[in-house]
Amino acid sequence: MTALLTDNLPLLAGAPNGIKKLRELILELAVRGKLVPQDPNDEPASELLKRIAEEKTRLVVEGKIKKQKPLAKIEDQEKPFVIPTDWEWVRLDSLLKKIGAGSTPLGGKQAYVAKGVKFLRSQNVWNEGLRLNDVAFIPEATHQKMSGTHVEAGDLLFNITGASIGRCAAVPSNFDTGNVSQHVTIIRPVSSNTQPFLHVVLVSQLVQQTVMDVQVGVSREGLSIGKLSQFLIPFPPEAEQHRIVAKVDELMALCDRLEAQQADAESAHAQLVQALLDSLTQAADAEDFAASWQRLAEHFHTLFTTESSIDALKQSLLQLAVMGKLVPQDPNDEPASELLKRVAEEKARLVAEGKLKKQKILSEIDEEERAFELPQGWQWVRKAEVFSFLNGYAFKSEWFRPEGIRLLRNVNVSHGVINWKETACISEEQAAEFEGFVLDENDVVLTLDRPIISTGLKYAVIRCADLPCLLLQRVAKIAPYAGAVTVSYLSAWLNSRFFVDSIDPGRSNGVPHISTNQVASMPFALPPLTEQHRIVAKVDQLMALCDQLKTRLTQARQLNEQLATALVEKAVV
């Protein structure tokens, strides 16, 4: 069975969460008796259990432990799987001379001192061992008063509440003394020789799944000591326990090495990909980009093998797009300067009609603000020069109703699209009074509160299906004057690092936010209108290629996972 594992390590480790699943499989095989061969010369587990029972009787007679209540008989239907000959199913409590939770000293954290006796909490208990870097300390006198929660070398500590429920640490042989909090249970075996195998069982899926099945607590997970003590434990002969633990240690160390190798390989791969992508963004022009792209394209399937590398490629393409390096310039294009003339004419008309206030003269864009050298026909402007910005209206919450005209809120703005799962509406009669906040198809909106989330910028393009709707406070509409910028090109710019990295959210009541004034003052590289269309077409083409790469990657991972799952099923049968 071990050969089945080691012969297929690349397949198992390469599956999604492969090494984590590999560790679980090692433990699963260990507790089922399938990790090492049985030896018919081993003394059966029943003999060891007799000695443990005799030792417990002696400890009771000597007054060192209390006499335990008889344990419930183990019925056949309780046994989750068949164990090898000479193994026994037992209840956990039958192997222990102590099982009990700790307690918190009077005064809680106020009782802690800078130096004293270690006070172990759930954050100190990890499957791989105790983590004492942030251990608390209590006075010696408090330690003596809490004698029932003293920790000894050879104990097992098991978390019974909270998010870390089920974590279990083996207390090392060189441990001096300490106490545990009420969130941690002390499990003290009668025979110290059984501690290593018990630890294997307690961190295995057999016990961990049982913990999940029987835990209680409305607001916080919890496991009673009474239930924990009744858990079923597969118990091998003592000699086999030692062989199992040795093999588990050997294979877990192999998993550690695999993880380290994967981390090193992933880091080297990411550096290589970034270096090659940098060669794209440093291209002098579209012709230079095309040559670099061709070199990259020849190695696509070996370079872009992770989602993060494909996302990095997408971001580089957007960066190239808004730098004017993705498509060649055409000297016949009408230059951006002509667009700016039409923008100025429209703004003058709107001012004359009383629809727009006369704007202040915008400051010049200095050299430091210019992120790159512009291609021929492009022009640096501030966003306020070519875009109008509209903040949403502060509609009163008492106006909200389940049906009517929808209000576009922060919560509705996702990455590029609108999500109407949570809706607030006002009546059609009230909506008629706010025509200035009516949104139209292809309007671009941007959230001002929490503008960046894990999936990207919170902006969207309004679709026909989103209408009718009104713009609510803390969402802004960005609209180009005189059609000077296409919606698709504006979307590319908003998703590029030149915009995302320039956002510096302040905080209002603890919430990250930006203002329309902040966005309006940002520099913007304005291309000729016809070049905008060519750029967007090329971006769409290359993004589709990236999506194809991701699809292939997903399919390959799914196949790998199916093969790994089949192998695991074969191993545990």
Buried (B, 14 or more C-beta within 10 A) or exposed (E): BBEBBEEBBEBBBBBEEBBEBBBBBBBBBBBBBBBBEBEEEBEBBEEBBEEBEEBBEEBBEEEEBEEBEEEEEBEEEEEBEEBBEBBBBBBBBBBBBBBBBBBBBEEEEEBBEEEBBBBBBBBBBBBEEBEEEEBBBBBEEBBEBBEEBBBBBBBBBBBBBBEBBBBBBBBEEEBEEBBBBBBBBBBBBBBEEBBBBBBBBBBBEBBBEBBEEEBEEEEEBBBBBEBBBBBBBBBBBBBBBBBBBEBBEEBBEBBEEBBEEBEEEEEEBBEBBEEBBEBBBEBEEBEBBBEBBEEBEEEBEEBBBBEEBBBBBBBBBBBBBBBBBBBBBEEEBBBBEBBBEBBEEBBEEBEEEEEBEEEEEEEEBEEEBEBEEBBEBBBBBBBBBBBBBBBBBEBEEEBEEEEBBBBBBBBBBBBBBBEEEEBBBBEEEBBEEBEEBBBEEEBBBBBBBBBBEEEBBBBBBBEEEBBEBBBBBBBBBBBBBBEBBBBBBBBBBBBBBBBBEBBEBEEEEEEBBBBBEBBBBBBBBBBBBEBBBBBBEBBEEBBEBBEEBBEEBEEEBEEBBEBBEEBBEEBEE
